[in-house]
Amino acid sequence: MFFISSLFGAIFFAGITAKQMTGVHLRIAVCHEPPIFSIIRSPTNESSVRYVGFPKDFFDYLSALLGFTYSFVEVTPTMVNNKGSIDEAIIDQILQKKADIDGRLISPTADRMNYMDFTSAVSVLNFAMIQPMPTIQKGFMFPIKPFQSTVWYMIFVAFVSTVVFLSVITRLIGRHIGTQSNIRVVTRNAWYSFAILTAQGGNFPSNRLPLRVLAGSWCLIAVVLVYAYNSTLISYVSLPGSAKIVNTFEDLAASKTLRVTTQRGSLSAEIILNSNSGALKTLGDSLRRHPEDLLLTLPGQFDKILHSGCCAYVEVRRLGELLVHKSMLEHQGQCKLTIGKNLDYTQVWSFGVAKNFPYLSNINMGIQLMRQSGLTTRIGKTYLKPIDKCLAREAGHNKPNKISQLTLSDLADVFTMIFGLGCLLSALAFLLEMLMSSIGFRVANGAEPGIIII
């Protein structure tokens, strides 16, 4: 019964609304800003223009319902540059009576309502942050990476210091060394320290407490270092991870890699720039330090600044989805951009009209009918694009970027380096051991050290 009454109500409403504006011609101010709205000119004939986008589809339905005709009034880049933003340039056309309707959905504000009117709400949209897709990284959570130069410097300094102290203490208090040269003392201590570091073990020929304490300390350091290094290395090459997604203004303000960017003159820009405390003030200070992050127009500027990886863009989520899809098309389906979760505020979006616009009530009735009949939702769905794999909740977990298992290719570089270094050290150790054994054999038999033939 409810469905039948609603159907008859819609039919009655359509009957009293249809063709109420027959004979009226409206001028709609628009700007070229794909993928929202595109003005496509023929390369061979400048007067041949084609319009594509949400405003075109919306006003096609609305004009067919109310019976009016319309034409688009183009807002040029020069006008946008002079006024400082797209919204201000379009509003200026309305105030100068060169256009009747702002064809770009905007949000009513107290200031704007002083000099223009607005239609009823076309949609209520959530804001979100469009940002560079975090790449899969290995070992990103470890403060020290296995192949970081600082790690090797620390190992080298600790090794040399241990050998020097052992040699000095051995020379000062060790009577067991007899007539051994300083070079032989340093060599024996270095060989012992290196054997401990490589977990090979070794015999330290002294029972003096200072030497045992220092040698034991080196053993403890070597054990901790070897096991810690091995575990870090394994985690580094086998554990994939993604950088954190920016979902809130607080996350963005605390980020060390991303700045905020938004469109000049937009509602989000006004909110951020006019804030006096908290994360929004931090973001506002960032925009004041980097005025180039306030975008003037979407084409070109947006692609350059977002794909550079420097910033996160604050905009309505529906627009963000179109921009992410556009980026996917330009990069052969790769996810170069993603969208964070919805921010904790929404805004009403409608069309602006001249003050005391005589057909405002008719336009409002037409919009209401389109919403009730589902036409607005239907138009919006034509611009919904398949970007699921690039959504923030899938970042680092979707199939194209997921590392399901560790493969040889993941370990190739590490294996090559360790294998090559290991072979080299093994060969050097073998030759050194043969050399030392030969010297020891000749000395034990009373021969003078001389040329050794192996």
C-alpha positions as CSV (number, residue, x, y, z in Angstrom):
1,M,0.0,0.0,0.0
2,F,2.8,2.4,0.9
3,F,4.6,1.6,-2.4
4,I,1.4,2.3,-4.4
5,S,0.8,5.6,-2.6
6,S,4.4,6.6,-3.1
7,L,4.2,5.8,-6.8
8,F,1.0,7.9,-7.3
9,G,2.7,10.7,-5.3
10,A,5.7,10.7,-7.6
11,I,3.5,10.7,-10.7
12,F,1.4,13.6,-9.3
13,F,4.5,15.5,-8.4
14,A,6.0,14.9,-11.9
15,G,2.8,16.1,-13.5
16,I,2.8,19.5,-11.7
17,T,6.5,19.9,-12.3
18,A,7.0,18.9,-15.9
19,K,7.5,21.6,-18.5
20,Q,7.1,24.4,-16.0
21,M,10.0,26.3,-17.6
22,T,9.1,25.9,-21.2
23,G,10.6,28.7,-23.3
24,V,13.2,29.6,-20.6
25,H,16.9,29.5,-21.6
26,L,19.5,29.2,-18.8
27,R,23.2,30.0,-19.0
28,I,25.4,27.6,-16.9
29,A,28.9,28.6,-16.0
30,V,31.4,25.8,-16.2
31,C,35.2,25.2,-16.3
32,H,37.3,22.6,-17.9
33,E,38.4,20.4,-15.0
34,P,38.5,16.7,-15.9
35,P,37.4,14.2,-14.8
36,I,34.5,16.3,-13.3
37,F,33.8,18.2,-16.5
38,S,35.6,18.2,-19.8
39,I,35.3,20.7,-22.7
40,I,36.5,18.9,-25.8
41,R,37.2,21.0,-28.9
42,S,37.7,19.6,-32.4
43,P,41.3,20.0,-33.6
44,T,40.1,21.0,-37.0
45,N,37.2,23.3,-36.0
46,E,37.5,25.4,-32.8
47,S,33.8,26.2,-32.9
48,S,32.9,22.5,-32.6
49,V,32.8,21.8,-28.9
50,R,31.6,18.7,-27.0
51,Y,30.9,18.7,-23.2
52,V,31.3,15.6,-21.0
53,G,30.8,15.2,-17.3
54,F,28.4,15.2,-14.4
55,P,26.9,18.7,-15.0
56,K,26.1,17.8,-18.6
57,D,24.2,14.6,-17.7
58,F,22.4,16.3,-14.8
59,F,21.1,19.3,-16.7
60,D,20.1,17.1,-19.7
61,Y,17.7,15.2,-17.4
62,L,16.6,18.4,-15.6
63,S,15.9,20.4,-18.7
64,A,13.9,17.5,-20.2
65,L,11.8,17.4,-17.0
66,L,11.2,21.1,-16.7
67,G,11.2,22.0,-20.4
68,F,13.9,24.7,-20.4
69,T,16.9,24.9,-22.8
70,Y,20.4,25.7,-21.7
71,S,23.9,26.6,-22.9
72,F,27.3,26.5,-21.2
73,V,29.3,29.6,-20.5
74,E,33.0,28.7,-20.3
75,V,35.2,30.1,-17.6
76,T,38.6,30.4,-19.1
77,P,42.0,29.8,-17.3
78,T,42.7,33.5,-17.5
79,M,39.5,34.3,-15.5
80,V,40.5,31.6,-12.9
81,N,44.0,33.2,-12.6
82,N,42.5,36.7,-12.1
83,K,40.0,35.6,-9.5
84,G,42.3,33.1,-7.7
85,S,40.1,30.1,-7.8
86,I,37.6,28.3,-10.0
87,D,34.7,28.9,-7.7
88,E,35.3,32.6,-7.5
89,A,35.7,32.9,-11.3
90,I,32.3,31.1,-11.8
91,I,30.6,33.2,-9.1
92,D,31.9,36.3,-10.7
93,Q,30.2,35.3,-14.0
94,I,26.9,35.0,-12.1
95,L,27.3,38.4,-10.3
96,Q,28.0,40.1,-13.6
97,K,24.8,38.5,-15.0
98,K,26.8,36.6,-17.7
99,A,25.5,33.3,-16.3
100,D,22.5,32.1,-14.3
101,I,23.7,29.0,-12.6
102,D,27.0,27.8,-11.2
103,G,27.4,24.4,-13.0
104,R,30.0,23.3,-10.5
105,L,28.6,21.8,-7.3
106,I,29.7,24.0,-4.3
107,S,28.8,24.1,-0.7
108,P,26.7,27.0,0.7
109,T,28.5,29.2,3.2
110,A,27.3,32.1,5.3
111,D,29.4,34.5,3.2
112,R,28.2,33.3,-0.2
113,M,24.6,33.4,0.9
114,N,24.9,37.2,1.2
115,Y,25.2,37.6,-2.5
116,M,23.8,34.5,-4.1
117,D,21.2,31.8,-3.6
118,F,21.5,28.0,-3.7
119,T,19.4,25.2,-5.0
120,S,18.3,22.4,-2.7
121,A,20.9,19.8,-1.9
122,V,22.0,17.6,-4.8
123,S,24.1,15.4,-2.7
124,V,25.8,15.1,0.7
125,L,29.4,14.0,0.3
126,N,32.2,12.9,2.6
127,F,35.7,14.3,2.5
128,A,38.7,12.0,2.3
129,M,42.4,12.3,1.5
130,I,43.8,11.2,-1.8
131,Q,47.5,10.3,-1.4
132,P,50.3,8.4,-3.1
133,M,50.0,4.7,-2.7
134,P,52.5,3.5,-0.1
135,T,55.0,1.1,-1.6
136,I,55.8,-2.3,-0.3
137,Q,58.9,-2.0,1.8
138,K,61.1,-4.5,3.6
139,G,62.1,-4.0,7.1
140,F,60.6,-0.6,7.4
141,M,59.9,-1.0,11.1
142,F,63.6,-1.6,12.0
143,P,65.6,1.4,13.1
144,I,68.8,-0.3,11.9
145,K,68.9,-2.0,8.6
146,P,71.3,-4.9,8.0
147,F,73.3,-3.2,5.2
148,Q,73.4,0.3,6.6
149,S,76.9,1.7,6.6
150,T,76.6,2.7,10.3
151,V,76.3,-1.0,11.3
152,W,79.6,-1.9,9.6
153,Y,81.4,1.1,11.1
154,M,80.3,0.1,14.6
155,I,81.4,-3.5,14.0
156,F,84.8,-2.4,12.7
157,V,85.4,0.1,15.5
158,A,84.4,-2.5,18.2
159,F,86.6,-5.2,16.6
160,V,89.7,-2.9,16.3
161,S,89.2,-1.6,19.9
162,T,89.0,-5.1,21.3
163,V,92.1,-6.2,19.5
164,V,94.1,-3.2,20.6
165,F,93.1,-3.5,24.2
166,L,93.8,-7.2,24.3
167,S,97.2,-6.7,22.7
168,V,98.1,-3.8,25.1
169,I,97.1,-5.7,28.2
170,T,98.8,-8.9,27.0
171,R,102.0,-7.0,26.5
172,L,101.8,-5.2,29.8
173,I,100.9,-8.1,32.2
174,G,101.4,-11.3,30.2
175,R,104.7,-13.1,31.0
176,H,103.7,-16.1,28.9
177,I,104.4,-14.4,25.7
178,G,108.1,-14.6,26.1
179,T,110.0,-13.1,23.2
180,Q,107.0,-13.0,20.9
181,S,107.0,-9.8,18.7
182,N,104.3,-7.2,19.0
183,I,103.0,-8.2,15.5
184,R,102.5,-11.8,16.6
185,V,100.7,-10.7,19.7
186,V,98.3,-8.4,17.7
187,T,97.9,-11.2,15.1
188,R,96.9,-13.8,17.6
189,N,94.4,-11.4,19.4
190,A,93.0,-10.4,16.0
191,W,92.6,-14.0,14.9
192,Y,90.9,-14.9,18.2
193,S,88.5,-11.9,18.0
194,F,87.6,-12.6,14.4
195,A,87.0,-16.3,15.2
196,I,84.6,-15.4,18.0
197,L,82.8,-12.8,15.8
198,T,82.2,-15.5,13.1
199,A,80.9,-18.0,15.8
200,Q,83.9,-20.3,15.2
201,G,85.3,-20.3,18.7
202,G,88.9,-20.3,19.7
203,N,91.5,-20.9,22.4
204,F,92.7,-17.8,24.3
205,P,96.2,-18.6,25.7
206,S,95.9,-16.7,29.0
207,N,94.3,-17.2,32.4
208,R,94.9,-13.6,33.7
209,L,91.7,-12.1,35.0
210,P,91.9,-8.7,33.1
211,L,92.4,-10.6,29.8
212,R,89.6,-13.1,30.5
213,V,87.2,-10.3,31.4
214,L,87.9,-8.4,28.2
215,A,87.8,-11.6,26.1
216,G,84.5,-12.7,27.8
217,S,83.0,-9.2,27.1
218,W,83.9,-9.6,23.5
219,C,82.4,-13.0,23.4
220,L,79.1,-11.7,24.8
221,I,79.1,-8.8,22.4
222,A,79.8,-11.1,19.5
223,V,77.0,-13.5,20.4
224,V,74.4,-10.7,20.8
225,L,75.6,-9.1,17.6
226,V,75.6,-12.3,15.5
227,Y,72.1,-13.4,16.6
228,A,70.6,-9.9,16.5
229,Y,72.1,-9.3,13.0
230,N,70.9,-12.7,11.7
231,S,67.3,-12.2,13.0
232,T,67.2,-8.6,11.6
233,L,68.5,-9.8,8.3
234,I,65.9,-12.6,8.0
235,S,63.1,-10.2,9.0
236,Y,64.4,-7.6,6.6
237,V,64.4,-9.8,3.5
238,S,61.2,-11.8,4.3
239,L,58.8,-9.5,6.0
240,P,56.9,-7.1,3.7
241,G,55.2,-4.0,5.0
242,S,53.6,-0.8,3.9
243,A,54.0,2.7,5.1
244,K,51.1,4.1,7.2
245,I,48.0,5.3,5.4
246,V,47.0,8.9,6.2
247,N,43.3,8.8,7.4
248,T,42.9,11.9,9.6
249,F,44.1,15.5,9.8
250,E,46.1,14.4,12.9
251,D,47.9,11.7,10.9
252,L,48.7,14.1,8.1
253,A,50.0,16.8,10.5
254,A,52.2,14.2,12.1
255,S,53.5,12.8,8.8
256,K,57.2,13.4,8.0
257,T,56.8,12.6,4.4
258,L,53.5,14.1,3.3
259,R,52.2,17.7,3.3
260,V,48.6,18.8,2.8
261,T,47.4,20.2,-0.6
262,T,44.0,21.3,-1.6
263,Q,42.3,23.5,-4.1
264,R,42.5,27.2,-3.7
265,G,39.3,28.9,-2.7
266,S,37.7,25.5,-1.7
267,L,35.8,24.9,1.5
268,S,38.6,22.6,2.8
269,A,41.2,25.3,2.1
270,E,39.2,27.8,4.1
271,I,38.7,25.4,7.0
272,I,42.5,24.6,7.2
273,L,43.7,28.2,6.7
274,N,41.3,29.7,9.2
275,S,42.0,27.2,12.0
276,N,43.9,28.5,15.0
277,S,44.7,25.3,17.0
278,G,45.4,21.6,16.7
279,A,46.3,19.6,13.6
280,L,44.4,22.0,11.3
281,K,46.6,24.9,12.4
282,T,49.7,22.8,11.7
283,L,48.3,22.0,8.2
284,G,47.4,25.7,7.7
285,D,51.0,26.7,8.6
286,S,52.2,24.2,6.0
287,L,50.1,25.7,3.3
288,R,51.4,29.2,4.2
289,R,55.0,28.0,4.0
290,H,54.3,26.2,0.7
291,P,51.7,28.3,-1.2
292,E,52.4,26.2,-4.3
293,D,50.5,23.4,-2.5
294,L,47.3,25.4,-3.0
295,L,46.1,24.2,-6.4
296,L,44.5,26.6,-8.8
297,T,43.1,24.1,-11.2
298,L,42.9,20.4,-11.4
299,P,44.3,19.5,-14.8
300,G,48.1,19.3,-14.9
301,Q,48.7,20.8,-11.4
302,F,47.0,18.0,-9.6
303,D,48.8,15.2,-11.5
304,K,52.2,16.8,-11.0
305,I,51.9,17.5,-7.3
306,L,50.2,14.3,-6.2
307,H,52.3,11.9,-8.3
308,S,55.5,13.6,-7.0
309,G,54.7,11.8,-3.7
310,C,54.9,15.0,-1.6
311,C,51.3,15.6,-0.6
312,A,47.9,14.3,0.4
313,Y,45.0,16.0,-1.3
314,V,41.9,16.9,0.7
315,E,38.7,16.6,-1.4
316,V,35.3,15.0,-1.5
317,R,35.5,11.2,-1.7
318,R,33.5,10.9,-5.0
319,L,35.9,13.2,-6.8
320,G,38.8,11.3,-5.2
321,E,37.6,8.0,-6.7
322,L,37.5,9.6,-10.2
323,L,41.0,11.0,-9.8
324,V,42.4,7.6,-8.6
325,H,40.7,5.9,-11.6
326,K,42.2,8.5,-14.0
327,S,45.6,7.8,-12.5
328,M,45.1,4.1,-13.0
329,L,44.3,4.6,-16.7
330,E,47.3,6.7,-17.2
331,H,49.6,4.1,-15.5
332,Q,48.4,0.9,-17.1
333,G,46.3,-0.1,-14.1
334,Q,48.9,0.5,-11.5
335,C,47.9,2.0,-8.2
336,K,49.8,5.2,-7.9
337,L,47.2,6.8,-5.7
338,T,44.9,5.7,-3.0
339,I,42.1,7.1,-0.8
340,G,42.1,7.2,3.0
341,K,39.0,6.7,5.2
342,N,36.2,9.2,5.3
343,L,37.1,12.3,7.3
344,D,34.9,13.1,10.2
345,Y,32.8,15.8,8.5
346,T,30.5,16.0,5.5
347,Q,29.2,18.9,3.4
348,V,26.0,19.6,1.4
349,W,26.6,20.3,-2.2
350,S,24.3,22.2,-4.5
351,F,24.2,24.6,-7.5
352,G,24.7,28.3,-6.9
353,V,22.3,30.7,-8.7
354,A,22.0,34.5,-8.9
355,K,20.3,36.3,-6.0
356,N,16.5,36.3,-6.3
357,F,16.7,33.8,-9.2
358,P,13.1,33.7,-10.5
359,Y,13.1,30.0,-11.3
360,L,14.7,28.7,-8.1
361,S,11.6,27.0,-6.8
362,N,11.1,25.2,-10.2
363,I,14.7,24.0,-10.1
364,N,14.3,22.9,-6.6
365,M,11.2,20.9,-7.4
366,G,13.0,19.3,-10.4
367,I,16.0,18.3,-8.2
368,Q,13.6,16.9,-5.6
369,L,11.8,14.8,-8.2
370,M,15.1,13.5,-9.6
371,R,16.3,12.5,-6.2
372,Q,13.0,10.8,-5.3
373,S,12.9,8.9,-8.6
374,G,16.6,7.8,-8.3
375,L,17.8,9.7,-11.3
376,T,20.5,11.6,-9.2
377,T,21.8,8.3,-7.9
378,R,21.7,6.7,-11.4
379,I,23.8,9.6,-12.8
380,G,26.3,9.3,-10.0
381,K,26.7,5.6,-10.6
382,T,27.8,6.2,-14.1
383,Y,30.9,7.8,-12.7
384,L,31.6,5.1,-10.1
385,K,34.8,3.4,-11.3
386,P,36.4,0.1,-10.2
387,I,39.2,1.2,-7.9
388,D,38.8,-1.4,-5.2
389,K,42.4,-2.6,-5.4
390,C,43.6,0.9,-4.9
391,L,41.6,1.7,-1.8
392,A,43.4,2.3,1.5
393,R,42.0,-0.7,3.2
394,E,43.5,-2.9,0.5
395,A,46.9,-1.2,0.4
396,G,49.6,-3.7,1.2
397,H,47.1,-6.5,1.2
398,N,45.8,-6.6,-2.4
399,K,46.9,-9.3,-4.7
400,P,48.9,-7.2,-7.2
401,N,51.2,-6.0,-4.3
402,K,51.0,-8.9,-1.9
403,I,54.0,-11.1,-1.4
404,S,52.5,-14.5,-0.7
405,Q,55.8,-16.3,-0.2
406,L,59.5,-15.7,-0.1
407,T,61.1,-16.6,-3.5
408,L,64.7,-16.9,-4.6
409,S,64.4,-13.6,-6.4
410,D,63.7,-11.9,-3.1
411,L,67.0,-13.3,-1.7
412,A,69.1,-13.1,-4.8
413,D,71.0,-9.9,-3.9
414,V,71.6,-10.9,-0.3
415,F,72.6,-14.5,-1.2
416,T,75.0,-13.2,-3.9
417,M,76.7,-10.8,-1.5
418,I,77.0,-13.2,1.4
419,F,78.1,-16.1,-0.8
420,G,80.7,-14.1,-2.5
421,L,82.0,-12.5,0.7
422,G,81.9,-15.9,2.4
423,C,84.0,-17.6,-0.3
424,L,86.5,-14.8,-0.3
425,L,86.9,-14.9,3.5
426,S,87.1,-18.7,3.5
427,A,89.9,-18.6,0.9
428,L,91.8,-16.0,2.8
429,A,91.4,-17.8,6.1
430,F,92.6,-21.1,4.5
431,L,95.7,-19.4,3.0
432,L,96.5,-17.6,6.3
433,E,96.1,-20.8,8.3
434,M,98.5,-22.6,6.0
435,L,100.9,-19.7,6.2
436,M,100.8,-19.6,10.0
437,S,101.1,-23.4,10.3
438,S,104.2,-23.4,8.1
439,I,105.8,-20.7,10.1
440,G,105.1,-22.5,13.4
441,F,106.5,-25.7,12.0
442,R,109.8,-24.1,10.9
443,V,110.1,-22.2,14.2
444,A,109.5,-25.5,16.2
445,N,112.3,-27.2,14.3
446,G,114.7,-24.4,14.9
447,A,114.7,-23.0,11.4
448,E,115.0,-19.4,10.8
449,P,112.0,-17.8,9.2
450,G,112.6,-17.1,5.6
451,I,111.0,-17.7,2.3
452,I,108.2,-20.2,2.6
453,I,107.3,-22.5,-0.2
454,I,103.9,-24.1,0.1
